């Protein structure tokens, strides 16, 4: 990753802009090996005759509306989603993928008149083959299983039978024909013909209304969210920056919305926690400084045709970033392991590759090396084309007028979208393809956290001795074993491809291999009269305002309600314990005078009128004659009852640290969640953190990412908000037109401990911590007024560099407004955080530096915004940085993973480059030949000679 990619707070400095022009170009994919070890040669029945290759049937115009829709998303984005799955010799893994997709939920809704899925039709094509009879029998069993479920839109295509029925054509030609037919398969519900012309390529398909999306999957993928959620997020992301011109039947880009860019792909396998490439065995940090959050709720609420039928809570949002800022995993645009694309773009790529193949000689086109002869070569050729000759684009009819005519220009789809939390993992357990030498992953590879108990690791070995052999894995299919999705959800990974195999028997009894063990659950599944709740929420309140405090309380209570609904609607009909059946909310009154606390209490009471299964206990200890208020339904359902206890106390002294320490004494649960009265909890925040903490007892703190928003944002973007508009439509699209700033936290614990020296790497309102761990280090320091959390985290990580981590998901919507304490005291907060960091650095280097100065630490933390008198000040900061890197790695050598050490080196390289950039931009010719920072940059980053040359030329 280049220096400018991570230049912090660079503003509009011309030097940084100049450097940026040298940094980004198309990746060299000429020698790229496929990350996927899929194969597709396929095996069983679907079509008795060849597929219709003419494309979707035209149905003419769909609306009388002749104007561009007011909302920037197309009003009818799609009528069809094609899911194309490639499988070879892995019937059990294919079965597990199909089960994890929860296809029955989609088919159920398709058959219910008053319910809608999004999109309106989903078709799943499984292209598979077996190399031996045992695999054929395994696939037959999978086909029979899903045929009994009467899932009409699932089609199994046997590549071997296709070869036989077409006169024994070559294997590569069979796959090529199947792939082409599936992609261009006609659909009666489509809005316009795709007009597929495989001999013509114009790089774009803008002559028709979009015919939906295509999702590619391989049999080693495993969904952590239902397909309906995944498709909703993908379609919403792919719609960003587009408008529909109904009368001309096409999609155009709106440069006012997306700055002249649009989204090309949605990559399910990526998320903000991916920092390592398992296939290349190199660090691959996320371009976190370039990523923006796009809320999707307004999109669903504004779909005119079915605004009351589509669940707007399917997906909170996605992250967007420009592909040119990506590195390794983040610069692989076409991916058969979970990539989602517009149908028109896939057809255009198909056309482009076939055109290139026609230029090759007859011999090469008959081998697997032709572009469509094998899934891996298809993926490689698509990426090569995207990096060189093929540029997906949209027509922009809003271009400036030239004379009396409007000029139409093509705008590139340069953006990539990813989920805001993990949607899938790839089980790289074995290799069945013979095109590329893709590495397999070992158990525990890329796992963040502690090792699970030995007894659980032995479960897989009791079934078969070699999980790497696909033939042995057939025993899982025969014995009725399923993968343990809950355990995968409770485990954090820093790579897409993993080697863990967590299984459980298909049984309604106690599940083997659970990530959250029954012994742990029994401790938390308590009677409503129990002293200890599942979790305590610590919420100091100084200012709301009241309307914000109501949203905050609503989002907290909905955490328990959502989890109860999930538990009682388990896809396998299994009965689980509700880990959020009991919650304590501790509100500390820190001189609050705007009525926010009373507003929160009133909003909690209002839930009783609409949710009869909530048992609310209220204790307001601010009053001398306080009595306990017990609100409970007259006819409670004990099995589904939720217990919520709200306790309000007054802080003994003014100050946030004092309020937190006092409230911590009142918290009865060992797991304590922090929350501010003006923030909003994202869906599933608490349950995901509880699951992780139970599965990883060595961690003291787990946080999450945060979306930063202001009071100007529409309330419709928040989770759980119910619009009061009679039409159900949003009154404004400003929050959608401009993606929101996000605080992307770091998942690798050792790397987080390192970055903590430079900034507070974890949002305080997003954390769940162990009460005893915080108490053991003395709690919050009450002498600190503005960065009590930063000081606490530094003390924790100094004791144990692996005590903290962040889940790669949005956990909280963090409000930033003019009245907040952090805004009004930003200067004081900066000075205090520099002092806190100074003490931590002093403890780290233990006197190795002869003269550690506060201003040197300040320069290191904020080089672009810290005053410095001479180039030597920057050199001192560079020397300190290199010393800190060496001491941190040495002090924690027994605890840091190799992946984390590599990430620390990359981060240090970027900081050295940033210091060198600041030095020459501020002092120019005053820099001498013996500049320490420039010598360090040259030695550590020899490949960045162009960046250095541009800086020297600019300042000469």
N, C-alpha and C positions, 0 to 999 in steps of 0.2 A: 504494500500500500504506500502511496506517495505521501510526501510531506503535506502538500496542500489539502489532501483529503481530510486531514485531521488537524489543520491549523485552527486553533481555538480562538474564538472571538476576534477574528481577523478584520471584521468590519469591511470597509470598502477600500482597503489599502491597495494601491495600484501595483505594488510589488507582488502581493499575493495573487492578484488577478493575472499578472503576467506569468507567474509560476504555473498557475492552473492550466494555462494553455499548452504547457509541455507535458502534462501528466497523463492525459487520458486518450487512449486510442483503442481501436479494436483489438481484442485479445487474439493471440495466435493460437488457433485451434487446430492447426495442421497436424500436430502430434498429440492432440488431446485424446486420452483414452476414455471410453464411456464409463461414467460412474455407476452405471447400472449393469448388473450381471444377469439381466433378463434373457430370455430367449423366446422367440416365438416361432415355433413350428407348430402347430396346433392339433387337437384331436377329438372330436365328436360332432354331433349333427346340429345343424340349424336349417340351412336352406337346401331344399331338394333340387333347386335349379339355381344358376348363378344369380347374384344380386342384381337388381336394377341399377345400371350405371349411368342413368340419364340425369340424376340429380333430383332435388325436390321439385314437386309439381308447383306450377305457378297458380296462385289464387287471386292475382290482381291486387288492387288497392285495398287497404284495410280500414281506411278512415276517410271521412270527408274533409278533415282538417287539412288545410293547405299551408299552415304556418309552422314554423319551428316551435316545438313545445317550450313553454315558459320555464319548466324545470330542466336542468341540463342533462339529466339522464333520459334516454329514450323511453317513451311511455310504454312501449311494448318491446322490450329488449330482445326477447327470444321466445320461440315456441318449442325448441327442442334442445336437449343436452345429450350429446353422445358420450358415453363412457366406454373407452376402448382399453381392454385389459389384455396383456400379453403373458402367456404362461407356457412353461416347458418343464416337464418332469417334477412339478411341485403341486400336486393336487391338494394336499393338506393345507399348504400355505395359501393357495387360491381360495379354498373354502373359508379360511380364517379372514382373508381380506373381504370376501363377500359378506360374511357375517358382521364384520366390523362396520360395514357401510349402512347396515340397518335398512336394507332395501324394502322390507315389508312395510315400513312406515310410509314410504313414498307411495307404494302401490295401494295401501289402505286409503290414503288421502285422495288418490286419483279416482277411487270408486265411491267417494262420499260427495254428494252434490254440494254441500255447504262448506267444504274445505278445499283449500288450494295449496298446491305446492308451488315452488318457484324454482325452475321454470315449469311450464304447464305439462311438459312431457319429457320423460327420461328414458333413454334406451341404453342398455348395457350389452356390449359385445365382448365375448371372451374368445380370443384367438389363441388356441392352445394345441399342443402336440405332445405325444408320448414316445419315448425312444424304446420302450420295452413293454411287454404285456402287463407287468404289475402296475406301471404308471397308467396304462389304458384303463385297467379295472378301477384304479383310484379316481380317474376323471369320470368314469361312468357313474360311480357312486355320488360324486358331487353333482353331476347333471341330474340324477334321479332325485337327490335331496331337494334341489331348488325347483325341480318340476313339480314336486308335491306341494310346494308352497304356492303354486299357481301365480308365480310372478311373470306376467305375460311379456314384459318388456326386457327379459333377460335372454340373450341368444348365445348359444355355444357354437363356435365355428371350429371344426376339426380340420387342421391344415393337411393332415395325411389323407383324409377322405377327399379333400378338395383336389389334391394331386391325382388321386385315382380317378375321380369323376371327370377330370379334364385331360385324360389321355396320358397320364404319367408325366406331366410337366415337371420341370426342375423345381427343387424345394424353394429356391429363392424366388422363382417366378410365381409360385403358388402364393407365397406370403405377399408378394407385391400386388397380386391381383386382389387378394382378400383385403389388404389394407386400403387399396384404392376404392374398392366397392363399399366397404364399411363407411369410409369418410364421406363418400359422395352418395350414399344411400338416400333414396327419395323418402319424403315424409309428407303425408297428407295434410298435416297441420302447419306446414311451413307457410310463411307469408309470401314468399317470392322464390322463383327458381334460382338456384345457385349458378346456373349456366356454366357448369364445369367444362372447361375446354383445356384438356391436358396437354395440348400441343401449343398453347399460347400462354405467355407470361408477361403481364404488364406490371407485376409487383404490387397489384392492388386489386381488390374486388369491391368496387364502390357502386356498381350498377344495380344493386338490389338491397332490399332491407335485410339486415343480418339474419342468417339462418341459425343462430344459436351459438353454442360453445361446444368444444371438444375437450374432454379430459382424458389424458393418457395415464395408465397405471400399469405396474408390473406386479407379478404375483408375490413379490417379497415386501410389498407395501402393507401397512396396517393402519387403519383409520382410528384416531382417538376421538373424533367427533363424527356424528352421523352425516351421511352423504348430503342430506338436505341442508345442513348448516354449511358444509363446505361449498356446495354449489351456490348458495345464497351469497356468501362472501366473495366467491370468484366472479359471479356475474355482476355484483355491485362494483367490484374493483375494475373490471374490464369496461364498465360503462363510464368511468370517470373521464370527463373532458369531451363528451360526445353529445350531439344533438341529432334529432331525427327530422328530416325534411320529408313529410309524408307524401306530398304530391309528386315529388321526384323519386321517392322510394329509395332513399339512401341515408347513410350515416355520415355526418361531417364532424370535423373537429371545430371546437369553439375556442379560439386563442385567448379570449378574455377570461375564460375559466381556467384553462390548464397551461397557460403560457406557451401555447403552440405545441404541446406534447400530449400524448395519450398513452394509455397502458397497453402494453403488448401481451403480457403474460401474468398469470397468477400461479406462484410456485408453492404448492402445499407442503413440500418437505422442508422449507425454510421457516425460520422464526428468529426473533431477535437474539435468542440464546445460542445460535449456531456460530461457533468460532473456530471450528476445526474441520478439515477435509479428511475423512477417513480413507477415501480412495487414493489420495495423494500423500497422506501422512504429513501435512503441513498446516500451519496456522492459516485460518481464513476468517479474520474478524469481520463483523458486520459493519457496513458503512453507516454507523449509527448517527454521525453528525449530519448526514444527508437525508435521513429518513423522516417522513412526515406521517401523521396519523389522519386517516380519512374516515370519519364516522359514517356508517351506512344506514343508521336508523331513519334519517329523513328520506332516504331513497325508497325504502319500503313503504313509509307512510305516504309518499307522494305518488305511488303507482296508482294512477287514476282508476284503472279498470277493476282492481281488486284490493282497494285500500283497506277494506274491512275484513278481508279473507286471508291476507298474508300476514303471518306473525312478524311484526317489526322487530322482535327480539331475537331473530335467528342469528344475527351477527352484529356485534357492536361496531366493528370497524376493521380496517386493514392498514398496513404500512405501505407507503409508496417511496420509491427511490429511483434515481436515474441510473441506468445500468452502467454508464461509464465510470461510476464511482465504485463499482463492484470489484471484488477480488476473489479469484478461485471459485468457491462455491457460489458466490454472489454475482458471478459473471458467466453464468451458464444458462442462457435464455431458453433453450429448447430442451425440455426434460421429460422423458417418458415415465418417470417415477413421480407422478402427481402433478405434472404441468397442465394448466388449463388455458385454452386459447380460443379466440374467436374462430368460428368455422371458416369464415372467409380467409383468414390468415393461414390456416392449415392447408386449405385448398390451393392458395397462392404458392405456398412453399412446396407442396406436392407437384404443382405445375413446374415450378422452377427446377426442381431436382430431376424430374423426368426430362425436361429440356436439356439439362446438362448431360444426362445419361445417353441421350440420343446422339450426342457429339462423340461419345466414346465408341471404340470398336466393338464388333459383335461379340468377341470372346469375353471381354470384361463385363458386358451386360448380362452374360449367362452365369456369372459367378456371384457369390455373396457380396462381392465388393461393390456391386451397383447400389445406388442410393436407396432403393426400396426393397432390397433383397433380404434384409434382416433388421430387427428392431434397433440393434446397436449401430449399424451403419446408417440407418435412417436418422437416428438421433444425431450422430456425428455430422452427417451431411447437412442437416438443418442448421446446426450450430456454425459450421463452416460457412454456409451461405449467409447467415445473419451477420457474421463477422466480416464478410467480404462484399459479395455482389448483391445480396438481397436486402432491401430495406422496406419493412412493412410500413405502410403509410395510409393516411386518410386524406380525402380532398377537403380543402378549406375554401368554402365559397364566400367567406367573410373577409377576403383579402382586399387591400386597398384598390380603389378604382384606377384604371389607366385609361385616360380619355373618357369615353362614354360606356366602356364595358367593365365588367368585374372580372378580375383575374382570379383563376382557380389555381391554387398551389397545393402541393402535397406536403403534409406535415408528418414527420416520423413518429412512430410509436416507440418512444425511447424509455418508457418507464416500466418498472416491474413492481408488482404488488405481492405481498406475502401476508400470511395470517398474523393476527395480533397475539396468538398463543399457539402452541403446538397442535397441529391438525393430524399429523401422521409421523410414523417412524418407518424406516426401511430395515428389514431384518436381513442383514448381509451374512447369513449363516452358511451359505454354500454357493457354489458357482456351477451353472448348468449350461452356459453358452460357451461357444468356441471361437468367438470373434476377437474379443479383447481379454487380456489377463487382468481382470478386475479382482482386487484383493478381497478376502473375506475378513470379517471382524470376529474377534474373540470375545468371550463372555466378560463383561465389565468394561470393554472398550468404550471410551467417550462417555462413561457414566459419571455424573456429578453426585458426590455423596459417599456414604459409607457402603461397605460391602454388606449384602444381606446375610442373614444367618445361614450357616452351613447346611442346616437341615432343608432349607428351601432350595438351595442350589442342587441338592441331590435328587430332587423330584424328577427332573428330566432324565437323569441317568437311570432311574428305576424303570423307565419306559424303554429306552434304547441307549446303547453305549456310545454311539457316534451320531451326534446331531448334525454333523457336517455332511453326512451322506444322505442325499435326497431319498434314496431307497429306504433307509432306516426310518426316515420321517413318515413313511407311509403307515408305520405302526401307530402313530398318533391318530391317524384317520380311522384305522380299524378299531382302536380302543376307545374312541370317542372323547379324545382330549381337546380342549380349547385353550387358546392363549388367554392369559389373564390381563384383560384390558385395564382393569383398575390398577394393577401393579405398574404397568407402563405409564399410566397417567400420573402415578405418584412418584415416578423416577424422572429426574432431569438429565438431559443429555446435551452435549455441546457439538454434536455432529448429527447429520441426518441418518447415516448408516450406522447401525448398532449391532452388537453381537449377543445381546441378552436374549435368552429364550425362557420366558416365564409362562408356565402352563398350569392348568388346573383341570381336574376331571369334570366332565359334564354331569353335574349332580346338584340337587337342591340341598344337599347337606353341607356341612362345613367345607369350604373351598380350600384346597391345598395350594400353597404358593402365593397366598395373598400378600400384597404389599402392605396392607394394613391388617395386622393379625388380629384374630379374634380376642386374644388376651388383651390387646391394647384397646379394642373396641369396648370390651366389657368394662373397662375403667372409665370410659367416657359416656357410655349409654346409661344414663342415670334416671332415676325416678324424679318426677317434677318437684318433689319435696326435698331432694338431695341438697346438701350444702354446696357442693362444687358443680358448677356448670361445665359444659363442653369447652367454652371459651369466654374470656372476659374482654370487653372492648373498653379501652381507656381513651376518654375524650375530654380534654380540657376545653373550656369555652370562655373566651374573653369577648369576642364579637362574633356575630353570625355572618350576615344579617339573618333575620327570622326565616325568610323564604328559602335561603340556602340551607339553614339548619333543618328545615322540614325535609328537603330532598336528601340530606345526609341520613337522617333517621329512617326515612323510607327505604333507602338502599340497604341499610343494615338489616332491617327486619325481613326484607325480601330475600336476603341470603338464606335464612332458615326456611322460608316458604318454598323457595326454588329447590333446595336440597330435599325437602320432604316430598315434593312432587317427583323428583328424579328417583328417589328411593322406592316409591310406591308404583313406579311405572318402569321398572327394570326390564330391559329388552328380553331377557331370558326368563322372566317371571320369578326370579329369585328374590327372596326377602333379605334385605340388607338392614343394618343398623344405621340410624340417622345420626351422623356425627355432629349435626347442628340442631339437635332437638332441644337443647337448653343453652341459652345465651344470657350473660350478664353484661349490661351496659352501664359503665360507671362514668357519670358526668360530673366533672369538677368545675364548679362555678369560680372562675378566676376573675372576679369583679365584673361580671357580665351585666350590662345595664340596658340592653336593647330588646329584651324579651325573647331572645333566641331559645333559651332553655325551656321556658313555658311553651313555646311553639312546638318544640320537639316532643314534649310530654303530651300535648294535645293531639299531635299527629299520630302518636303511638296508640292513644286511646281510640282514635277513629278507626284503626284497623279492626277493632273488636266488632264494629258494625258490619264489616264485609268479610271477615275471616273468623268464623266461629270456632276454629280449632287453635286459637292463640290464647294461652294462659298468661296474662300480663300481671306482674307484681310490681307495684310502684312504691318506692320509699324515698321521700323527699326530706332529707335530713337537714335542709337549710332552715326548716321551721322547728321551733323549740318543742311544739306539741305535735310533731309529725306522727301520723298514723299510717300503717301500711295499707295501701289500696290494692285489693285483689280483684282483678277483672277476669272472669272466666265465663265461658258459654254455659247455658243451662243444660245443654245436651252435648257435652264434649265427646269426641271420638278419641279414646285413650291412645289407640295405636298410632294416630296421626297428630296428636296434640304437640304443640310447640310451646315451650316455656321460655318466657322472656322476662328478666328481672331488670328494672331500671332503678338505679340508685343515684341520687343527686346529693352531693356534698359540697360544702364551701371550702375553698383552699385557705389554709391558715395564714398564708402570707402571699403577697403579690409576686408574680413571676411564674413563667411556664415550667421551669425545672422543679420548683417547689410544688406546684400543682400536680405534676406528673408523679413525683415521689409519693405524695400524699395519696393520690388515687391508686397507685400501685399497691399500697398496703391494703386497700379495700377489695382489690381484685381477688376472687376466690379460685379461679382456674389457674393452672400452671401456664397455659398458653394464653398470651395477652396480645390483642390486636390494637394497634394505634389508629386513631382516626381523628380528623379535625372536623369541626362543626360546619365548615363551609365546603367540604369536599364530598365526593360521591363515590360509593363503592361500585366497582364494576361487577358484572355478573360472575358468580362462582369464585370470587376472590377468596373468601374465608375458607371454603371447603377445600380448595386446591392447596392452600397453605397448611391447613390442618393435616391433610393427607401426607404432604411432604414431611412435616415435622414428626409425625408418627413413624414414618418409614425411615427417617434419618435422625436418630436421637443425638448424634454428635453436634448438630447445628444448633446454635443459640438464637439466630435471627434469620428469618427468611422474608424478603421483600418482594417487590414487583416493579414493573415499569409504571409510569404515570402519564396521563394525557393532561397537558397544561391548557387551561381555558380561562376566559375572562367573563365578566358579567354580561358582556355584549352578546355572548353566544346564545343561540336559541335553546330553550329548555328541551326541545325535541331530541337533541343529540344524546341526552343522558340515558343511561340504563334505567328502566322501570318507570320513566316519566310517561304519564298518560295525558295525551293532548285533550284540552277542553274544547277544541274547535269542533263544531258540528260536522264539518266535512271530513275531519280526520286528516286534513292536509296541513303541512307546515306553512306558516305565514312568511317565511323567509328561507332563502337558500344560501345565505352568506356563509354559514358554517360549513356548507358542503362545497361551495365554490373555492374555498381556501382551506387546504388541509391544515390540520392543527399541529402545533409544536408538541413534541413528546419528549419525555425524559426516559431514555432507554437504559435501564440498569444492566449490570454485568452479572452473568450467571456463574462464570468460573470463580470459585471462592478465593483461590490464591491470587488470581489476577485482580479481583476486586480489592483485596487487602492492599495491593500495590497502588492501585489508582486512588485509593482513599487518601494518600498523601497529597494529592493535587486538587481534589474536590470531594464533596460529599456524594459518594457514588450510589446512595440508596435513599429514596424519598422516605422521610420519616412517617408520613401518614399511611404508607403502604405496608408497614412491617407487621409481622407476628413474631413475638419473641417468647423465650422461656423466662418466666418470672424469676426463677431461682438463679439463672445465669446473670441477669441484670443486677439482682440483689447482691450476688457474690462479688461484684466489682464496685459496689458502693452506690449503684443507681446513678441518677443524673446529678451532675455537679451544679449546686444551686448558686454558685458564684458566677456561673456563665449565663448571660442574658439572652443571647441571640443564636447560638449554635450549640445548644446542649446535646442535640442528637449527634452532630459531627464529633464532638469530644467523646461521646459514649462509644461510637463505632471505632474510633481510633484506639481507645483503650481495649476494646474487645479483640480487635485484630492483632494488636501487639502481643496479647496473651496467646492467641491461637489464630494463625492466618487463615484457617479453614472454618472459622466459626460462623461466617455469614455468607449468604448468597441471595440471589434474586431469581425468582421464577420468570421465565421468558413470556410474560403475559401482562396485559394491562390490568392492573389491580385497583387503581384509583384514578378518579378524575380530580386533578389538583387545581383549585381555583387560585388565580393570580389576579388581584384587583387592587385598585389604588388605596383602599382602606386597610389592606393587610399589613400586619406588623413587619413582615419581611421586606415589603416594598418601602415602607417609611423608614426602615432602619438598615437599608442595604449597605451604606458606608460603614456603620458601626459593626454590622455583621461581617463584612470583609476583614476589618481590622481584627476582630475577635477570632475569626477562623484562621487567620494567619498566625496568631499567637498560639492557638491550639495545635496547629500543624507544626509550628516551630518546636514545641515541646516534644511532639511525637518524633520528628526528625532527629532531635538531639538524643532521644533514647535509642533510636535505630543505629546511628553511627557511633555512639559510645566514645566520643572524644577523638575519633579518627581525623576529624577536621580541626585544624589548629584554631580557626576563627569562624565559627558559625554565626552568621548575621541574620537578623530578622528580615532585612530588605532583600537578602539573597533568596530566602524562602519565598518572599512575596513575588519576586521576579519569576521564580520557577513555577509558581502556581498560576500567575496571570502575566505572562511576558508581554502581551500586546497592550496591556492597560496599566502597567506599573512603570512609574518614572524611574529612569536610570541616568546616571551622570556620565558614564564613559563605557566604551566597549569592554573594559575589564570587568564591569559589573555583570555583563552577560557571560563572560568567561568563567567567573566565579560560580554562577548558577549552573553552567554546564559541568564544571568539575564536581559540584555537589550532586548533580543528577547521576553522574557516572558512579560516584561513591555510594549513593543510595541504592542503585541497582545492584552493585556488587555485594553490599552488606545485607540487603534484603534476601537475595538468593542464598547467600551463605548461611544466614541465621535460620532460614526455613528450608534448608536443603532436604531434610527428611520428610517434609510435608508437601512440598510443591511437586506437581506433576510436570512431566516434560512439556506437555501442551501449554501449561501456564507459564513456564519459563520462556518458551518461544513467544508467547503473547506479550510478556513483559519486555523482551528485547525489541519487538516491533514497536511497542508503545514508546520505549526509550529512544529508538531511532527517530520516530516522528517528533518527539519533543526536542531532540537535538537539532533536527532540521528546522523546527519552528524557531528555536533560539537563534540559529544562524540567520534565518530570514529577518527576524526582528533586529538583529545586530546591524546588518548591512542597510536595512531600510531606515534606521534611525541615525547611524553614524557614518555610513558611506565610506568615503576615502580615509576616514580616521582609523579604519580597521587595518591592523598591521599583518605582516606575513606570518606571524606567530600566533594568530588567533586560535585559541584553544578550541572553541566551538566549531570553527571551520575545519580544523584538522580532524576533530572527532567525527564530524559529518562525512568528510571525505573517506575516512577509514571505515566507518560503519556502513555507509551507503554508497559504495562506488558506482552503482548503477544510476544514481541521480545526478550524473554530471551535467545533463542538460538543464536541470533546475538551477544548479550552481552557476552555469554559464549565463543563463538568462538574468539572474540576479546581478552578476558582475557587469554585464553589458548595460543593464538598466541604470546602474548607479555610477557607471564610468563617466 
